[in-house]
Amino acid sequence: MLIKQISVSLDNTPGVFLKVSECLGNEGINIRAISVADTSDMSTVRFVTDDPGKTITVLKSNNYSVKETDVIAVEIPDHPGALQAVLKPLKEKDINVLYLYPFLGRGESGQPIVILGVNKTENALSVLKENWVHTFGEEIYAL
C-alpha cells in the first residue's frame, strides 16, 4: 500500500530530534516508523506517522523544512528469506530499493511490516501486488 513518508533534515547535535518528537507528541501525533541517516553535520530523518497531513502542518509551523514522499508499506511473513520475496521481483523489473526500514508494530495478520523507498513507486507497487499473490497467496497488507 502507498503511504506518506515525512522527511526532515536536522543538524546532527544533541536534542535536535527531541524537539521534533516533542512538537509531534504535543499534538497527539504518533510516529509509526522511523529511519535516520546521518553524516557528520546533518541527519535525514524519515518517518511515517498516524496523521501525515497534520504532521506536515505542525512541522512547518515550527519552521522545519519538510519533504513528503510516497513509500510502500508491505507486510511480510516472519521467517528467514521472506524479504527476498519482496526484493527479488523488484530487481527483476529493474526497480531500485533506495532504502528500507521497519514499521514499529505488526500488520493485520501479526506479521512485520517494512517501509520501502524505491525509484519507481507505482511500478513497484504493481510488481509487489502481482508477486505477493503468487508467492504468498495474499495481497500486500495496508497499515
MDAnalysis code that builds the backbone (N, CA, C; Angstrom):
import MDAnalysis as mda
import numpy as np

u = mda.Universe.empty(429, n_residues=143, atom_resindex=np.repeat(np.arange(143), 3), trajectory=True)
u.add_TopologyAttr("name", ["N", "CA", "C"] * 143)
u.add_TopologyAttr("resid", np.arange(1, 144))
u.add_TopologyAttr("resname", ["MET", "LEU", "ILE", "LYS", "GLN", "ILE", "SER", "VAL", "SER", "LEU", "ASP", "ASN", "THR", "PRO", "GLY", "VAL", "PHE", "LEU", "LYS", "VAL", "SER", "GLU", "CYS", "LEU", "GLY", "ASN", "GLU", "GLY", "ILE", "ASN", "ILE", "ARG", "ALA", "ILE", "SER", "VAL", "ALA", "ASP", "THR", "SER", "ASP", "MET", "SER", "THR", "VAL", "ARG", "PHE", "VAL", "THR", "ASP", "ASP", "PRO", "GLY", "LYS", "THR", "ILE", "THR", "VAL", "LEU", "LYS", "SER", "ASN", "ASN", "TYR", "SER", "VAL", "LYS", "GLU", "THR", "ASP", "VAL", "ILE", "ALA", "VAL", "GLU", "ILE", "PRO", "ASP", "HIS", "PRO", "GLY", "ALA", "LEU", "GLN", "ALA", "VAL", "LEU", "LYS", "PRO", "LEU", "LYS", "GLU", "LYS", "ASP", "ILE", "ASN", "VAL", "LEU", "TYR", "LEU", "TYR", "PRO", "PHE", "LEU", "GLY", "ARG", "GLY", "GLU", "SER", "GLY", "GLN", "PRO", "ILE", "VAL", "ILE", "LEU", "GLY", "VAL", "ASN", "LYS", "THR", "GLU", "ASN", "ALA", "LEU", "SER", "VAL", "LEU", "LYS", "GLU", "ASN", "TRP", "VAL", "HIS", "THR", "PHE", "GLY", "GLU", "GLU", "ILE", "TYR", "ALA", "LEU"])
u.atoms.positions = np.array([
    [0.838, -1.178, 0.000],
    [0.000, 0.000, 0.000],
    [0.878, 1.235, 0.000],
    [0.469, 2.241, -0.752],
    [1.164, 3.527, -0.735],
    [0.806, 4.291, 0.534],
    [1.820, 4.841, 1.163],
    [1.609, 5.686, 2.337],
    [2.532, 6.895, 2.221],
    [2.302, 7.890, 3.041],
    [3.101, 9.112, 3.030],
    [4.216, 9.020, 4.059],
    [5.413, 9.360, 3.591],
    [6.579, 9.446, 4.461],
    [6.952, 10.921, 4.585],
    [7.327, 11.321, 5.755],
    [7.772, 12.680, 6.022],
    [9.274, 12.626, 6.273],
    [10.017, 13.564, 5.668],
    [11.461, 13.645, 5.888],
    [11.826, 15.051, 6.329],
    [12.749, 15.128, 7.270],
    [13.316, 16.400, 7.692],
    [14.827, 16.237, 7.787],
    [15.546, 17.297, 7.449],
    [16.995, 17.326, 7.640],
    [17.270, 18.140, 8.889],
    [18.087, 17.581, 9.762],
    [18.353, 18.208, 11.052],
    [19.845, 18.294, 11.302],
    [20.242, 19.328, 12.034],
    [21.623, 19.398, 12.489],
    [21.909, 18.171, 13.339],
    [23.080, 17.638, 13.200],
    [23.463, 16.436, 13.930],
    [24.059, 16.833, 15.286],
    [23.169, 17.340, 16.162],
    [23.574, 17.762, 17.500],
    [22.572, 17.229, 18.523],
    [22.995, 17.074, 19.774],
    [22.116, 16.522, 20.803],
    [20.828, 17.337, 20.974],
    [19.720, 16.632, 21.077],
    [18.447, 17.251, 21.392],
    [17.640, 17.768, 20.216],
    [18.217, 17.770, 19.015],
    [17.506, 18.339, 17.869],
    [16.285, 17.486, 17.507],
    [16.450, 16.167, 17.452],
    [15.284, 15.341, 17.141],
    [14.299, 15.306, 18.305],
    [14.779, 15.483, 19.519],
    [13.883, 15.567, 20.674],
    [12.856, 16.678, 20.457],
    [13.296, 17.813, 19.923],
    [12.372, 18.925, 19.662],
    [11.308, 18.531, 18.652],
    [11.695, 17.798, 17.609],
    [10.726, 17.315, 16.621],
    [9.729, 16.381, 17.295],
    [10.238, 15.453, 18.072],
    [9.387, 14.499, 18.764],
    [8.414, 15.201, 19.713],
    [8.890, 16.222, 20.415],
    [8.017, 16.977, 21.316],
    [6.924, 17.711, 20.547],
    [7.291, 18.327, 19.421],
    [6.286, 19.023, 18.591],
    [5.166, 18.072, 18.183],
    [5.554, 16.888, 17.733],
    [4.558, 15.913, 17.277],
    [3.776, 15.334, 18.452],
    [4.470, 14.957, 19.511],
    [3.809, 14.386, 20.684],
    [2.823, 15.342, 21.323],
    [3.183, 16.614, 21.387],
    [2.282, 17.615, 21.967],
    [0.996, 17.771, 21.163],
    [1.041, 17.408, 19.891],
    [-0.143, 17.490, 19.028],
    [-0.844, 16.140, 18.874],
    [-0.412, 15.137, 19.638],
    [-1.051, 13.820, 19.597],
    [-0.714, 13.000, 18.365],
    [0.417, 13.304, 17.730],
    [0.830, 12.578, 16.529],
    [1.776, 11.449, 16.932],
    [1.486, 10.246, 16.444],
    [2.265, 9.060, 16.782],
    [3.192, 8.689, 15.629],
    [4.486, 8.569, 15.903],
    [5.447, 8.087, 14.905],
    [5.333, 6.572, 14.856],
    [5.040, 6.035, 13.664],
    [4.811, 4.596, 13.497],
    [5.999, 3.865, 12.875],
    [6.875, 4.600, 12.165],
    [8.088, 4.018, 11.581],
    [9.105, 5.134, 11.481],
    [10.382, 4.781, 11.646],
    [11.402, 5.826, 11.625],
    [12.742, 5.267, 11.149],
    [13.455, 6.108, 10.407],
    [14.789, 5.786, 9.931],
    [15.625, 7.063, 9.977],
    [16.877, 6.940, 10.396],
    [17.775, 8.088, 10.454],
    [19.045, 7.742, 9.688],
    [19.403, 8.615, 8.740],
    [20.672, 8.501, 8.022],
    [21.480, 9.741, 8.363],
    [22.702, 9.536, 8.824],
    [23.466, 10.699, 9.271],
    [24.780, 10.870, 8.527],
    [25.245, 12.106, 8.534],
    [26.597, 12.457, 8.131],
    [27.200, 13.138, 9.360],
    [28.379, 13.671, 9.227],
    [28.988, 14.298, 10.401],
    [28.233, 15.552, 10.843],
    [27.578, 16.251, 9.907],
    [26.920, 17.515, 10.239],
    [25.390, 17.454, 10.264],
    [24.804, 16.591, 9.424],
    [23.347, 16.569, 9.253],
    [22.808, 15.145, 9.378],
    [21.551, 15.072, 9.746],
    [20.825, 13.806, 9.744],
    [19.561, 13.979, 8.920],
    [19.252, 12.975, 8.129],
    [17.968, 12.944, 7.435],
    [17.093, 11.951, 8.182],
    [15.990, 12.443, 8.699],
    [15.069, 11.604, 9.453],
    [13.852, 11.361, 8.579],
    [13.571, 10.094, 8.298],
    [12.389, 9.698, 7.539],
    [11.454, 9.002, 8.505],
    [10.172, 9.384, 8.460],
    [9.239, 8.706, 9.341],
    [7.833, 8.688, 8.760],
    [7.067, 7.754, 9.288],
    [5.660, 7.581, 8.956],
    [4.897, 7.838, 10.245],
    [3.854, 8.649, 10.157],
    [3.044, 8.933, 11.340],
    [1.601, 8.497, 11.094],
    [0.818, 8.559, 12.155],
    [-0.591, 8.197, 12.034],
    [-1.424, 9.307, 11.389],
    [-0.836, 10.492, 11.166],
    [-1.550, 11.599, 10.528],
    [-0.554, 12.464, 9.756],
    [-0.210, 12.055, 8.509],
    [0.817, 12.784, 7.765],
    [0.462, 14.241, 7.477],
    [-0.781, 14.541, 7.182],
    [-1.183, 15.921, 6.917],
    [-0.954, 16.824, 8.113],
    [-1.388, 16.363, 9.262],
    [-1.192, 17.128, 10.497],
    [0.296, 17.241, 10.830],
    [1.044, 16.165, 10.566],
    [2.483, 16.171, 10.814],
    [3.164, 17.287, 10.028],
    [2.830, 17.384, 8.759],
    [3.423, 18.418, 7.903],
    [3.066, 19.806, 8.429],
    [1.807, 20.009, 8.764],
    [1.361, 21.305, 9.280],
    [2.114, 21.684, 10.548],
    [2.227, 20.735, 11.479],
    [2.897, 21.001, 12.754],
    [4.375, 21.310, 12.532],
    [5.038, 20.519, 11.706],
    [6.464, 20.743, 11.485],
    [6.727, 22.065, 10.777],
    [5.933, 22.365, 9.758],
    [6.121, 23.636, 9.044],
    [5.853, 24.828, 9.962],
    [4.852, 24.696, 10.830],
    [4.550, 25.802, 11.749],
    [5.661, 25.995, 12.788],
    [6.518, 24.991, 12.929],
    [7.677, 25.094, 13.825],
    [8.972, 25.312, 13.029],
    [8.810, 25.780, 11.791],
    [9.935, 26.192, 10.930],
    [10.860, 25.068, 10.476],
    [10.314, 23.843, 10.364],
    [11.101, 22.756, 9.801],
    [10.834, 22.688, 8.300],
    [11.867, 22.379, 7.547],
    [11.720, 22.129, 6.118],
    [11.312, 20.666, 5.964],
    [10.159, 20.434, 5.351],
    [9.558, 19.112, 5.317],
    [9.449, 18.620, 3.876],
    [9.759, 17.353, 3.680],
    [9.569, 16.718, 2.380],
    [8.593, 15.563, 2.558],
    [7.608, 15.476, 1.679],
    [6.625, 14.388, 1.702],
    [6.874, 13.485, 0.497],
    [6.911, 12.177, 0.733],
    [7.209, 11.203, -0.306],
    [6.253, 10.025, -0.186],
    [5.836, 9.480, -1.328],
    [5.094, 8.222, -1.316],
    [6.069, 7.071, -1.144],
    [5.774, 6.191, -0.210],
    [6.550, 4.973, 0.006],
    [5.571, 3.801, 0.069],
    [6.117, 2.613, 0.099],
    [5.291, 1.408, 0.096],
    [5.434, 0.686, 1.428],
    [4.308, 0.333, 2.020],
    [4.288, -0.482, 3.236],
    [3.897, -1.900, 2.839],
    [4.733, -2.850, 3.208],
    [4.497, -4.247, 2.842],
    [4.577, -5.106, 4.095],
    [3.574, -5.917, 4.315],
    [3.614, -6.893, 5.398],
    [4.235, -8.163, 4.856],
    [5.242, -8.676, 5.570],
    [5.928, -9.882, 5.116],
    [5.878, -10.940, 6.209],
    [5.881, -12.207, 5.820],
    [5.928, -13.271, 6.824],
    [7.216, -13.189, 7.634],
    [7.147, -13.604, 8.863],
    [8.284, -13.538, 9.778],
    [9.032, -14.863, 9.759],
    [9.812, -15.068, 8.684],
    [10.654, -16.255, 8.596],
    [11.862, -15.945, 7.716],
    [12.935, -16.712, 7.851],
    [14.127, -16.464, 7.044],
    [13.820, -16.489, 5.552],
    [14.347, -15.517, 4.833],
    [14.173, -15.462, 3.383],
    [12.950, -14.725, 2.900],
    [12.056, -14.336, 3.791],
    [10.812, -13.683, 3.359],
    [11.081, -12.367, 2.643],
    [12.084, -11.633, 3.063],
    [12.387, -10.358, 2.433],
    [12.814, -10.540, 0.978],
    [13.411, -11.672, 0.656],
    [13.807, -11.959, -0.722],
    [12.597, -11.952, -1.659],
    [11.455, -12.380, -1.157],
    [10.248, -12.417, -1.985],
    [9.774, -11.018, -2.340],
    [10.195, -10.029, -1.581],
    [9.879, -8.634, -1.889],
    [10.957, -8.053, -2.804],
    [12.218, -8.305, -2.480],
    [13.328, -7.681, -3.202],
    [13.583, -8.279, -4.591],
    [13.441, -9.583, -4.721],
    [13.768, -10.238, -5.994],
    [12.887, -9.767, -7.149],
    [11.561, -9.727, -6.993],
    [10.739, -9.265, -8.124],
    [11.012, -7.800, -8.494],
    [11.401, -6.989, -7.515],
    [11.741, -5.603, -7.818],
    [13.014, -5.547, -8.654],
    [14.001, -6.329, -8.288],
    [15.250, -6.381, -9.048],
    [14.989, -6.847, -10.473],
    [14.148, -7.862, -10.619],
    [13.852, -8.403, -11.954],
    [13.202, -7.366, -12.868],
    [12.531, -6.376, -12.296],
    [11.882, -5.315, -13.079],
    [12.716, -4.030, -13.061],
    [13.977, -4.144, -12.647],
    [14.914, -3.018, -12.631],
    [14.414, -1.860, -11.762],
    [13.823, -2.204, -10.632],
    [13.368, -1.210, -9.663],
    [14.373, -1.201, -8.517],
    [14.902, -0.023, -8.246],
    [15.924, 0.114, -7.217],
    [15.296, 0.426, -5.861],
    [15.660, -0.340, -4.860],
    [15.251, -0.059, -3.486],
    [16.273, 0.934, -2.933],
    [15.811, 2.139, -2.672],
    [16.686, 3.204, -2.191],
    [16.932, 3.090, -0.694],
    [15.911, 2.652, 0.026],
    [16.028, 2.438, 1.462],
    [14.865, 1.579, 1.921],
    [15.035, 0.997, 3.095],
    [14.041, 0.103, 3.687],
    [14.186, 0.229, 5.196],
    [13.073, 0.291, 5.887],
    [13.134, 0.325, 7.349],
    [11.864, -0.280, 7.934],
    [11.936, -0.749, 9.179],
    [10.782, -1.438, 9.770],
    [9.727, -0.474, 10.305],
    [8.509, -0.913, 10.243],
    [7.367, -0.261, 10.861],
    [7.355, -0.701, 12.324],
    [7.023, 0.195, 13.228],
    [7.020, -0.132, 14.658],
    [5.671, -0.744, 15.046],
    [5.529, -1.999, 14.766],
    [4.283, -2.705, 15.036],
    [4.125, -3.848, 14.059],
    [2.971, -4.411, 14.037],
    [2.687, -5.551, 13.156],
    [1.434, -5.277, 12.351],
    [1.292, -5.992, 11.250],
    [0.132, -5.845, 10.385],
    [-1.067, -6.613, 10.893],
    [-2.101, -6.641, 10.078],
    [-3.362, -7.294, 10.451],
    [-3.197, -8.762, 10.799],
    [-2.273, -9.450, 10.112],
    [-2.084, -10.877, 10.385],
    [-1.016, -11.127, 11.443],
    [-0.482, -10.050, 12.041],
    [0.530, -10.208, 13.068],
    [1.944, -10.275, 12.532],
    [2.113, -10.116, 11.223],
    [3.427, -10.185, 10.601],
    [4.090, -8.805, 10.585],
    [5.430, -8.766, 10.460],
    [6.144, -7.485, 10.398],
    [5.804, -6.705, 9.134],
    [5.977, -5.398, 9.211],
    [5.782, -4.512, 8.067],
    [7.096, -3.797, 7.804],
    [7.463, -3.682, 6.529],
    [8.622, -2.887, 6.150],
    [8.157, -1.736, 5.264],
    [8.870, -0.634, 5.362],
    [8.628, 0.539, 4.541],
    [9.709, 0.562, 3.467],
    [9.303, 0.671, 2.198],
    [10.239, 0.687, 1.078],
    [10.188, 2.028, 0.365],
    [11.355, 2.617, 0.160],
    [11.500, 3.762, -0.725],
    [12.163, 3.260, -1.989],
    [11.532, 3.451, -3.133],
    [12.041, 2.923, -4.404],
    [12.071, 4.028, -5.452],
    [12.762, 3.760, -6.559],
    [12.863, 4.757, -7.611],
    [11.649, 4.788, -8.541],
    [10.849, 3.750, -8.565],
    [9.665, 3.686, -9.435],
    [8.495, 3.178, -8.595],
    [7.907, 4.072, -7.831],
    [6.938, 3.675, -6.807],
    [5.719, 2.966, -7.378],
    [5.075, 3.536, -8.378],
    [3.862, 2.920, -8.935],
    [4.173, 1.563, -9.557],
    [5.285, 1.470, -10.289],
    [5.683, 0.185, -10.879],
    [5.960, -0.842, -9.786],
    [6.651, -0.415, -8.755],
    [6.978, -1.329, -7.657],
    [5.723, -1.852, -6.982],
    [4.755, -0.981, -6.784],
    [3.511, -1.405, -6.150],
    [2.827, -2.479, -6.986],
    [2.779, -2.291, -8.298],
    [2.173, -3.290, -9.195],
    [2.928, -4.608, -9.152],
    [4.251, -4.537, -9.212],
    [5.080, -5.741, -9.182],
    [4.868, -6.493, -7.878],
    [4.858, -5.773, -6.767],
    [4.681, -6.435, -5.472],
    [3.304, -7.062, -5.346],
    [2.277, -6.392, -5.827],
    [0.935, -6.980, -5.767],
    [0.875, -8.269, -6.570],
    [1.427, -8.249, -7.768],
    [1.427, -9.454, -8.612],
    [2.196, -10.592, -7.957],
    [3.389, -10.293, -7.474],
    [4.247, -11.326, -6.912],
    [3.846, -11.738, -5.516],
    [3.216, -10.849, -4.776],
    [2.757, -11.203, -3.434],
    [1.686, -12.266, -3.516],
    [0.735, -12.073, -4.429],
    [-0.325, -13.065, -4.608],
    [0.292, -14.387, -5.044],
    [1.225, -14.326, -5.975],
    [1.863, -15.541, -6.488],
    [2.701, -16.233, -5.410],
    [3.463, -15.461, -4.646],
    [4.399, -16.044, -3.685],
    [3.727, -16.474, -2.394],
    [2.845, -15.615, -1.863],
    [2.290, -15.893, -0.543],
    [0.800, -16.178, -0.539],
    [0.130, -16.012, -1.685],
    [-1.282, -16.302, -1.749],
    [-2.159, -15.271, -1.082],
    [-1.644, -14.050, -0.887],
    [-2.443, -12.996, -0.286],
    [-1.948, -11.647, -0.786],
    [-2.759, -10.643, -0.595],
    [-2.410, -9.305, -1.077],
    [-1.394, -8.635, -0.156],
    [-0.809, -7.555, -0.659],
    [0.002, -6.686, 0.187],
    [-0.924, -6.103, 1.226],
    [-0.510, -6.075, 2.452],
    [-1.347, -5.546, 3.510],
    [-1.170, -4.050, 3.654],
    [-2.222, -3.407, 4.056],
    [-2.187, -1.972, 4.350],
    [-1.884, -1.776, 5.827],
    [-1.470, -0.570, 6.151],
    [-1.250, -0.237, 7.562],
    [-2.573, -0.058, 8.266],
])
